[in-house]
Amino acid sequence: MLNIDQQVQWLLQGTDDVVSPAQLKEKLEKSSHTGIPLTVKLGVDPTAPDIHLGHTVVLEKLRQFQELGHRVVFLIGDMTGRIGDPTDRAATRKQLSADDVRQFAKTYVDQAKKILDPDRLILHYNSEWLEPMQLADIIRLMAQTTVARILERDDFHNRFTEHVPIHLHELLYPLMQAYDSVVLKADVELGGTDQRFNIMTARQIQEAYGLEPEVGVFLPILEGTDGVRRMGKSLGNYVGISEPPQEMFGKIMSIPDTLITRWAVLLLGEDAHIWNQRVQTENPRNVKADLANRLVARFWGQEKANEAQEQFDRTFREHQVPEDMPVLNLPTEPWQVSAIELVASLPDIPSKQEARRMLQQGAVAVDGNKIGMTDTVEVKSGSWIRVGRRRYYRFQKREIQ
């Protein structure tokens, strides 16, 4: 059992910001005295079917609230998802159909239960209260803020000044998300740092409806496997939590060494000092393998994680394949392609003539198997290709959201 100060310290660990720690402590103390658990909200818009490791940063923090006995609400934004969160968008999102949203939502929930305790999880869809709203209800909601306030958002402000169209339904998004917090009487809301405007708007709207404002807990945005950009399916730098163990392990082994400690802290809740020391004093390759093993075990179990590591070691040891090879886009999966087209598509091959020359010399191998000029090759996500003695590439499917 943790006392209130210890609970606050634990919940603050790994966060980017909390608005505010003092308010969080007050709410925890009140909950302790009354025996009434806090309502902790996480809203997700199912605009794509899969959850990746970047999403789990927030989900792991949500699980900590579960472990402290609080009421965790996993809110599927099936109505807000039809609008699409305008955060960081330079143009209007394509609106999804209700069928798409429902299908994606089911997949989201199934995957989220790999992290959250399903027995202590409350599931809601915001269509439950947004669809029945009358025009009078919507007018009352819209009256709680101003156009100037909404246009303070960086994405809206930039689009407005650059004369990029902003549709009226997009302006409703932060208000609809805020109204979710009103209906749920949320005490705490979690989100990435990119959700600051939406969560701060929810605090404002809750007060306008006579409620105590929720605490905003903001989690860092996880960098993807490239070590530079935020993890995202459209960027092809993601690790999906439902990917096969071998593929997950291989992707984690491809991250730059500079990410090892950050991923250990954000994804496993480990101590940064210990992992920094390990990276400096041990072979980083072995430290990264430990990270990959732990993460795969988190979603597939220890046996599958060990098998994935053994297969990775065996493949790369036997074929002497480098682990930090460039990653290329796989246009479709599986990709059935002629050997000449495949080699000619590589960055360092200037022409089909050069591709033919390399193939005639027997200098090309896919997943360790040599290919010839007349071969048709099946390339899958995770497949690697060697050209000559030292040029290696790995293929990965990049899906557009």
Protein Blocks (a to p, Z undefined) as FASTA:
>chain_A
ZZfklmmmmmmgopabdcdfklmmmmmmmmmmnopacddddddddfbfbdcfklmmmmmm
mmmmmmnopacdddddfklmmnopaehiabdcddddfklmmmmmmmmmmmmmmmmcfklc
ccddfklmmmmpcfklmmmmmmmpcfklmmmpmklmmmmmnopacdfklmmmmmmmmmmm
mmnopabdcddfklmmmmmmmmmmmmmnopacdddddddddddfkomaccdfklopaccf
kbcfklmmmmmmmpcfklmmmmmmmmnopafklmmmmmmmmcfklmmmmmmmmmmmmmno
jklmmmmmmmmmmmmmmnopafkbccdddfbacddddfklmmmmpmklmbfklmmmmmmn
opaceehiacdfkbccdddehiacdehjllccdddddddZZ
